[in-house]
Amino acid sequence: MAAKTTPRRAKRKKSKASPPLFASTSTRSMVTQNLINMVVVTAVSGTVLLGLLAAKHF
């Protein structure tokens, strides 16, 4: 009668912490993109509101 063995699990590799330079660059990129998006949304919504106001006036 053969002894039952449990299958061995693969060892998890520890992830290396990313250098602060890359994290900082990534954060700056994300912040810049968010600011650009906010400006675009504000400009478009302002244009739409001015257009509606002009249409109502005339």
HTML snippet that shows the backbone in 3Dmol.js (N, CA, C, O; Angstrom):
<script src="https://3Dmol.org/build/3Dmol-min.js"></script>
<div id="view" style="width:600px;height:400px;position:relative"></div>
<script>
const pdb = `
ATOM      1  N   MET A   1       0.840  -1.170   0.000  1.00  0.00           N
ATOM      2  CA  MET A   1       0.000   0.000   0.000  1.00  0.00           C
ATOM      3  C   MET A   1       0.894   1.244   0.000  1.00  0.00           C
ATOM      4  O   MET A   1       1.754   1.396   0.867  1.00  0.00           O
ATOM      5  N   ALA A   2       0.679   2.148  -0.998  1.00  0.00           N
ATOM      6  CA  ALA A   2       1.516   3.334  -1.134  1.00  0.00           C
ATOM      7  C   ALA A   2       1.046   4.430  -0.186  1.00  0.00           C
ATOM      8  O   ALA A   2      -0.153   4.608   0.032  1.00  0.00           O
ATOM      9  N   ALA A   3       1.984   5.145   0.361  1.00  0.00           N
ATOM     10  CA  ALA A   3       1.645   6.247   1.261  1.00  0.00           C
ATOM     11  C   ALA A   3       1.150   7.429   0.442  1.00  0.00           C
ATOM     12  O   ALA A   3       1.693   7.734  -0.620  1.00  0.00           O
ATOM     13  N   LYS A   4       0.128   8.083   0.938  1.00  0.00           N
ATOM     14  CA  LYS A   4      -0.404   9.252   0.233  1.00  0.00           C
ATOM     15  C   LYS A   4       0.474  10.469   0.541  1.00  0.00           C
ATOM     16  O   LYS A   4       0.820  10.739   1.692  1.00  0.00           O
ATOM     17  N   THR A   5       0.819  11.187  -0.522  1.00  0.00           N
ATOM     18  CA  THR A   5       1.619  12.392  -0.335  1.00  0.00           C
ATOM     19  C   THR A   5       0.818  13.588  -0.828  1.00  0.00           C
ATOM     20  O   THR A   5       0.073  13.504  -1.804  1.00  0.00           O
ATOM     21  N   THR A   6       0.987  14.672  -0.145  1.00  0.00           N
ATOM     22  CA  THR A   6       0.295  15.886  -0.577  1.00  0.00           C
ATOM     23  C   THR A   6       1.134  16.584  -1.648  1.00  0.00           C
ATOM     24  O   THR A   6       2.359  16.630  -1.537  1.00  0.00           O
ATOM     25  N   PRO A   7       0.495  17.123  -2.675  1.00  0.00           N
ATOM     26  CA  PRO A   7       1.267  17.813  -3.713  1.00  0.00           C
ATOM     27  C   PRO A   7       1.918  19.072  -3.143  1.00  0.00           C
ATOM     28  O   PRO A   7       1.327  19.799  -2.344  1.00  0.00           O
ATOM     29  N   ARG A   8       3.137  19.299  -3.576  1.00  0.00           N
ATOM     30  CA  ARG A   8       3.864  20.470  -3.084  1.00  0.00           C
ATOM     31  C   ARG A   8       3.400  21.705  -3.830  1.00  0.00           C
ATOM     32  O   ARG A   8       3.200  21.681  -5.044  1.00  0.00           O
ATOM     33  N   ARG A   9       3.235  22.774  -3.089  1.00  0.00           N
ATOM     34  CA  ARG A   9       2.837  24.043  -3.687  1.00  0.00           C
ATOM     35  C   ARG A   9       4.087  24.831  -4.070  1.00  0.00           C
ATOM     36  O   ARG A   9       5.122  24.752  -3.407  1.00  0.00           O
ATOM     37  N   ALA A  10       3.965  25.582  -5.140  1.00  0.00           N
ATOM     38  CA  ALA A  10       5.079  26.421  -5.558  1.00  0.00           C
ATOM     39  C   ALA A  10       5.254  27.561  -4.568  1.00  0.00           C
ATOM     40  O   ALA A  10       4.276  28.130  -4.084  1.00  0.00           O
ATOM     41  N   LYS A  11       6.495  27.890  -4.273  1.00  0.00           N
ATOM     42  CA  LYS A  11       6.757  28.974  -3.340  1.00  0.00           C
ATOM     43  C   LYS A  11       6.458  30.298  -4.010  1.00  0.00           C
ATOM     44  O   LYS A  11       6.775  30.508  -5.181  1.00  0.00           O
ATOM     45  N   ARG A  12       5.851  31.177  -3.257  1.00  0.00           N
ATOM     46  CA  ARG A  12       5.544  32.504  -3.795  1.00  0.00           C
ATOM     47  C   ARG A  12       6.820  33.341  -3.818  1.00  0.00           C
ATOM     48  O   ARG A  12       7.607  33.336  -2.872  1.00  0.00           O
ATOM     49  N   LYS A  13       6.999  34.055  -4.920  1.00  0.00           N
ATOM     50  CA  LYS A  13       8.146  34.943  -5.014  1.00  0.00           C
ATOM     51  C   LYS A  13       7.765  36.288  -4.418  1.00  0.00           C
ATOM     52  O   LYS A  13       6.678  36.810  -4.665  1.00  0.00           O
ATOM     53  N   LYS A  14       8.661  36.827  -3.644  1.00  0.00           N
ATOM     54  CA  LYS A  14       8.405  38.142  -3.058  1.00  0.00           C
ATOM     55  C   LYS A  14       8.594  39.198  -4.136  1.00  0.00           C
ATOM     56  O   LYS A  14       9.597  39.205  -4.851  1.00  0.00           O
ATOM     57  N   SER A  15       7.627  40.080  -4.242  1.00  0.00           N
ATOM     58  CA  SER A  15       7.745  41.133  -5.236  1.00  0.00           C
ATOM     59  C   SER A  15       8.708  42.191  -4.737  1.00  0.00           C
ATOM     60  O   SER A  15       8.724  42.542  -3.557  1.00  0.00           O
ATOM     61  N   LYS A  16       9.506  42.688  -5.661  1.00  0.00           N
ATOM     62  CA  LYS A  16      10.470  43.718  -5.292  1.00  0.00           C
ATOM     63  C   LYS A  16       9.760  45.062  -5.277  1.00  0.00           C
ATOM     64  O   LYS A  16       8.923  45.352  -6.133  1.00  0.00           O
ATOM     65  N   ALA A  17      10.104  45.862  -4.305  1.00  0.00           N
ATOM     66  CA  ALA A  17       9.507  47.198  -4.221  1.00  0.00           C
ATOM     67  C   ALA A  17      10.066  48.040  -5.362  1.00  0.00           C
ATOM     68  O   ALA A  17      11.267  48.019  -5.632  1.00  0.00           O
ATOM     69  N   SER A  18       9.186  48.779  -6.026  1.00  0.00           N
ATOM     70  CA  SER A  18       9.645  49.611  -7.129  1.00  0.00           C
ATOM     71  C   SER A  18      10.406  50.808  -6.579  1.00  0.00           C
ATOM     72  O   SER A  18      10.076  51.318  -5.508  1.00  0.00           O
ATOM     73  N   PRO A  19      11.399  51.248  -7.289  1.00  0.00           N
ATOM     74  CA  PRO A  19      12.162  52.415  -6.822  1.00  0.00           C
ATOM     75  C   PRO A  19      11.278  53.648  -6.729  1.00  0.00           C
ATOM     76  O   PRO A  19      10.333  53.775  -7.508  1.00  0.00           O
ATOM     77  N   PRO A  20      11.549  54.552  -5.809  1.00  0.00           N
ATOM     78  CA  PRO A  20      10.707  55.740  -5.634  1.00  0.00           C
ATOM     79  C   PRO A  20      10.655  56.621  -6.879  1.00  0.00           C
ATOM     80  O   PRO A  20       9.665  57.319  -7.096  1.00  0.00           O
ATOM     81  N   LEU A  21      11.714  56.598  -7.706  1.00  0.00           N
ATOM     82  CA  LEU A  21      11.740  57.427  -8.900  1.00  0.00           C
ATOM     83  C   LEU A  21      10.609  57.028  -9.842  1.00  0.00           C
ATOM     84  O   LEU A  21       9.913  57.888 -10.380  1.00  0.00           O
ATOM     85  N   PHE A  22      10.425  55.718 -10.042  1.00  0.00           N
ATOM     86  CA  PHE A  22       9.373  55.256 -10.934  1.00  0.00           C
ATOM     87  C   PHE A  22       7.992  55.541 -10.355  1.00  0.00           C
ATOM     88  O   PHE A  22       7.075  55.912 -11.088  1.00  0.00           O
ATOM     89  N   ALA A  23       7.838  55.370  -9.049  1.00  0.00           N
ATOM     90  CA  ALA A  23       6.549  55.643  -8.413  1.00  0.00           C
ATOM     91  C   ALA A  23       6.217  57.121  -8.527  1.00  0.00           C
ATOM     92  O   ALA A  23       5.066  57.488  -8.764  1.00  0.00           O
ATOM     93  N   SER A  24       7.216  57.962  -8.359  1.00  0.00           N
ATOM     94  CA  SER A  24       6.997  59.393  -8.448  1.00  0.00           C
ATOM     95  C   SER A  24       6.611  59.789  -9.869  1.00  0.00           C
ATOM     96  O   SER A  24       5.707  60.601 -10.062  1.00  0.00           O
ATOM     97  N   THR A  25       7.288  59.222 -10.859  1.00  0.00           N
ATOM     98  CA  THR A  25       6.983  59.524 -12.257  1.00  0.00           C
ATOM     99  C   THR A  25       5.577  59.057 -12.602  1.00  0.00           C
ATOM    100  O   THR A  25       4.838  59.759 -13.292  1.00  0.00           O
ATOM    101  N   SER A  26       5.209  57.881 -12.128  1.00  0.00           N
ATOM    102  CA  SER A  26       3.877  57.352 -12.398  1.00  0.00           C
ATOM    103  C   SER A  26       2.809  58.232 -11.754  1.00  0.00           C
ATOM    104  O   SER A  26       1.775  58.507 -12.364  1.00  0.00           O
ATOM    105  N   THR A  27       3.058  58.668 -10.533  1.00  0.00           N
ATOM    106  CA  THR A  27       2.095  59.517  -9.827  1.00  0.00           C
ATOM    107  C   THR A  27       1.951  60.859 -10.529  1.00  0.00           C
ATOM    108  O   THR A  27       0.843  61.369 -10.693  1.00  0.00           O
ATOM    109  N   ARG A  28       3.086  61.429 -10.944  1.00  0.00           N
ATOM    110  CA  ARG A  28       3.027  62.708 -11.658  1.00  0.00           C
ATOM    111  C   ARG A  28       2.254  62.571 -12.951  1.00  0.00           C
ATOM    112  O   ARG A  28       1.461  63.444 -13.303  1.00  0.00           O
ATOM    113  N   SER A  29       2.479  61.483 -13.655  1.00  0.00           N
ATOM    114  CA  SER A  29       1.779  61.259 -14.917  1.00  0.00           C
ATOM    115  C   SER A  29       0.275  61.157 -14.681  1.00  0.00           C
ATOM    116  O   SER A  29      -0.518  61.730 -15.428  1.00  0.00           O
ATOM    117  N   MET A  30      -0.110  60.427 -13.643  1.00  0.00           N
ATOM    118  CA  MET A  30      -1.523  60.255 -13.331  1.00  0.00           C
ATOM    119  C   MET A  30      -2.156  61.585 -12.928  1.00  0.00           C
ATOM    120  O   MET A  30      -3.267  61.899 -13.355  1.00  0.00           O
ATOM    121  N   VAL A  31      -1.449  62.369 -12.104  1.00  0.00           N
ATOM    122  CA  VAL A  31      -1.969  63.667 -11.666  1.00  0.00           C
ATOM    123  C   VAL A  31      -2.113  64.605 -12.857  1.00  0.00           C
ATOM    124  O   VAL A  31      -3.113  65.311 -12.980  1.00  0.00           O
ATOM    125  N   THR A  32      -1.116  64.610 -13.732  1.00  0.00           N
ATOM    126  CA  THR A  32      -1.176  65.461 -14.922  1.00  0.00           C
ATOM    127  C   THR A  32      -2.353  65.083 -15.798  1.00  0.00           C
ATOM    128  O   THR A  32      -3.073  65.955 -16.284  1.00  0.00           O
ATOM    129  N   GLN A  33      -2.556  63.784 -16.005  1.00  0.00           N
ATOM    130  CA  GLN A  33      -3.670  63.338 -16.835  1.00  0.00           C
ATOM    131  C   GLN A  33      -5.009  63.718 -16.205  1.00  0.00           C
ATOM    132  O   GLN A  33      -5.936  64.117 -16.910  1.00  0.00           O
ATOM    133  N   ASN A  34      -5.113  63.595 -14.887  1.00  0.00           N
ATOM    134  CA  ASN A  34      -6.352  63.970 -14.206  1.00  0.00           C
ATOM    135  C   ASN A  34      -6.636  65.467 -14.337  1.00  0.00           C
ATOM    136  O   ASN A  34      -7.780  65.871 -14.543  1.00  0.00           O
ATOM    137  N   LEU A  35      -5.589  66.287 -14.215  1.00  0.00           N
ATOM    138  CA  LEU A  35      -5.779  67.729 -14.355  1.00  0.00           C
ATOM    139  C   LEU A  35      -6.216  68.090 -15.773  1.00  0.00           C
ATOM    140  O   LEU A  35      -7.088  68.939 -15.960  1.00  0.00           O
ATOM    141  N   ILE A  36      -5.614  67.451 -16.760  1.00  0.00           N
ATOM    142  CA  ILE A  36      -6.000  67.699 -18.154  1.00  0.00           C
ATOM    143  C   ILE A  36      -7.462  67.307 -18.354  1.00  0.00           C
ATOM    144  O   ILE A  36      -8.220  68.041 -18.987  1.00  0.00           O
ATOM    145  N   ASN A  37      -7.850  66.176 -17.828  1.00  0.00           N
ATOM    146  CA  ASN A  37      -9.248  65.730 -17.963  1.00  0.00           C
ATOM    147  C   ASN A  37     -10.208  66.708 -17.301  1.00  0.00           C
ATOM    148  O   ASN A  37     -11.273  67.002 -17.845  1.00  0.00           O
ATOM    149  N   MET A  38      -9.832  67.216 -16.121  1.00  0.00           N
ATOM    150  CA  MET A  38     -10.702  68.178 -15.427  1.00  0.00           C
ATOM    151  C   MET A  38     -10.864  69.457 -16.236  1.00  0.00           C
ATOM    152  O   MET A  38     -11.966  69.999 -16.323  1.00  0.00           O
ATOM    153  N   VAL A  39      -9.778  69.943 -16.828  1.00  0.00           N
ATOM    154  CA  VAL A  39      -9.842  71.157 -17.633  1.00  0.00           C
ATOM    155  C   VAL A  39     -10.713  70.933 -18.864  1.00  0.00           C
ATOM    156  O   VAL A  39     -11.514  71.796 -19.222  1.00  0.00           O
ATOM    157  N   VAL A  40     -10.564  69.787 -19.507  1.00  0.00           N
ATOM    158  CA  VAL A  40     -11.359  69.485 -20.704  1.00  0.00           C
ATOM    159  C   VAL A  40     -12.841  69.401 -20.353  1.00  0.00           C
ATOM    160  O   VAL A  40     -13.678  69.961 -21.061  1.00  0.00           O
ATOM    161  N   VAL A  41     -13.166  68.715 -19.280  1.00  0.00           N
ATOM    162  CA  VAL A  41     -14.575  68.574 -18.881  1.00  0.00           C
ATOM    163  C   VAL A  41     -15.163  69.938 -18.531  1.00  0.00           C
ATOM    164  O   VAL A  41     -16.295  70.238 -18.910  1.00  0.00           O
ATOM    165  N   THR A  42     -14.408  70.763 -17.816  1.00  0.00           N
ATOM    166  CA  THR A  42     -14.884  72.098 -17.458  1.00  0.00           C
ATOM    167  C   THR A  42     -15.119  72.951 -18.698  1.00  0.00           C
ATOM    168  O   THR A  42     -16.128  73.649 -18.793  1.00  0.00           O
ATOM    169  N   ALA A  43     -14.185  72.893 -19.649  1.00  0.00           N
ATOM    170  CA  ALA A  43     -14.317  73.689 -20.871  1.00  0.00           C
ATOM    171  C   ALA A  43     -15.521  73.238 -21.697  1.00  0.00           C
ATOM    172  O   ALA A  43     -16.271  74.070 -22.207  1.00  0.00           O
ATOM    173  N   VAL A  44     -15.704  71.943 -21.827  1.00  0.00           N
ATOM    174  CA  VAL A  44     -16.821  71.431 -22.629  1.00  0.00           C
ATOM    175  C   VAL A  44     -18.146  71.771 -21.964  1.00  0.00           C
ATOM    176  O   VAL A  44     -19.073  72.221 -22.636  1.00  0.00           O
ATOM    177  N   SER A  45     -18.250  71.564 -20.662  1.00  0.00           N
ATOM    178  CA  SER A  45     -19.517  71.856 -19.983  1.00  0.00           C
ATOM    179  C   SER A  45     -19.807  73.357 -20.010  1.00  0.00           C
ATOM    180  O   SER A  45     -20.963  73.754 -20.153  1.00  0.00           O
ATOM    181  N   GLY A  46     -18.778  74.198 -19.876  1.00  0.00           N
ATOM    182  CA  GLY A  46     -18.971  75.640 -19.970  1.00  0.00           C
ATOM    183  C   GLY A  46     -19.451  76.049 -21.347  1.00  0.00           C
ATOM    184  O   GLY A  46     -20.328  76.903 -21.476  1.00  0.00           O
ATOM    185  N   THR A  47     -18.878  75.443 -22.378  1.00  0.00           N
ATOM    186  CA  THR A  47     -19.298  75.739 -23.750  1.00  0.00           C
ATOM    187  C   THR A  47     -20.754  75.338 -23.976  1.00  0.00           C
ATOM    188  O   THR A  47     -21.523  76.077 -24.591  1.00  0.00           O
ATOM    189  N   VAL A  48     -21.118  74.178 -23.479  1.00  0.00           N
ATOM    190  CA  VAL A  48     -22.502  73.716 -23.632  1.00  0.00           C
ATOM    191  C   VAL A  48     -23.461  74.656 -22.910  1.00  0.00           C
ATOM    192  O   VAL A  48     -24.504  75.023 -23.451  1.00  0.00           O
ATOM    193  N   LEU A  49     -23.104  75.047 -21.680  1.00  0.00           N
ATOM    194  CA  LEU A  49     -23.989  75.949 -20.930  1.00  0.00           C
ATOM    195  C   LEU A  49     -24.116  77.314 -21.602  1.00  0.00           C
ATOM    196  O   LEU A  49     -25.212  77.873 -21.651  1.00  0.00           O
ATOM    197  N   LEU A  50     -23.019  77.857 -22.117  1.00  0.00           N
ATOM    198  CA  LEU A  50     -23.088  79.129 -22.833  1.00  0.00           C
ATOM    199  C   LEU A  50     -23.910  78.995 -24.110  1.00  0.00           C
ATOM    200  O   LEU A  50     -24.652  79.909 -24.470  1.00  0.00           O
ATOM    201  N   GLY A  51     -23.785  77.892 -24.775  1.00  0.00           N
ATOM    202  CA  GLY A  51     -24.588  77.650 -25.978  1.00  0.00           C
ATOM    203  C   GLY A  51     -26.067  77.587 -25.655  1.00  0.00           C
ATOM    204  O   GLY A  51     -26.883  78.151 -26.384  1.00  0.00           O
ATOM    205  N   LEU A  52     -26.424  76.913 -24.580  1.00  0.00           N
ATOM    206  CA  LEU A  52     -27.822  76.831 -24.183  1.00  0.00           C
ATOM    207  C   LEU A  52     -28.352  78.198 -23.762  1.00  0.00           C
ATOM    208  O   LEU A  52     -29.489  78.548 -24.080  1.00  0.00           O
ATOM    209  N   LEU A  53     -27.539  78.968 -23.052  1.00  0.00           N
ATOM    210  CA  LEU A  53     -27.944  80.300 -22.626  1.00  0.00           C
ATOM    211  C   LEU A  53     -28.155  81.212 -23.844  1.00  0.00           C
ATOM    212  O   LEU A  53     -29.111  81.986 -23.890  1.00  0.00           O
ATOM    213  N   ALA A  54     -27.258  81.112 -24.820  1.00  0.00           N
ATOM    214  CA  ALA A  54     -27.403  81.918 -26.043  1.00  0.00           C
ATOM    215  C   ALA A  54     -28.646  81.490 -26.818  1.00  0.00           C
ATOM    216  O   ALA A  54     -29.357  82.339 -27.357  1.00  0.00           O
ATOM    217  N   ALA A  55     -28.916  80.201 -26.880  1.00  0.00           N
ATOM    218  CA  ALA A  55     -30.094  79.710 -27.601  1.00  0.00           C
ATOM    219  C   ALA A  55     -31.368  80.182 -26.910  1.00  0.00           C
ATOM    220  O   ALA A  55     -32.351  80.509 -27.575  1.00  0.00           O
ATOM    221  N   LYS A  56     -31.355  80.220 -25.597  1.00  0.00           N
ATOM    222  CA  LYS A  56     -32.546  80.665 -24.861  1.00  0.00           C
ATOM    223  C   LYS A  56     -32.747  82.183 -25.059  1.00  0.00           C
ATOM    224  O   LYS A  56     -33.879  82.664 -25.116  1.00  0.00           O
ATOM    225  N   HIS A  57     -31.644  82.914 -25.160  1.00  0.00           N
ATOM    226  CA  HIS A  57     -31.722  84.377 -25.281  1.00  0.00           C
ATOM    227  C   HIS A  57     -32.301  84.793 -26.637  1.00  0.00           C
ATOM    228  O   HIS A  57     -33.061  85.757 -26.726  1.00  0.00           O
ATOM    229  N   PHE A  58     -31.935  84.061 -27.683  1.00  0.00           N
ATOM    230  CA  PHE A  58     -32.386  84.445 -29.037  1.00  0.00           C
ATOM    231  C   PHE A  58     -33.595  83.700 -29.436  1.00  0.00           C
ATOM    232  O   PHE A  58     -34.105  83.898 -30.539  1.00  0.00           O
TER     233      PHE A  58
END
`;
const viewer = $3Dmol.createViewer("view");
viewer.addModel(pdb, "pdb");
viewer.setStyle({}, {cartoon: {color: "spectrum"}});
viewer.zoomTo();
viewer.render();
</script>
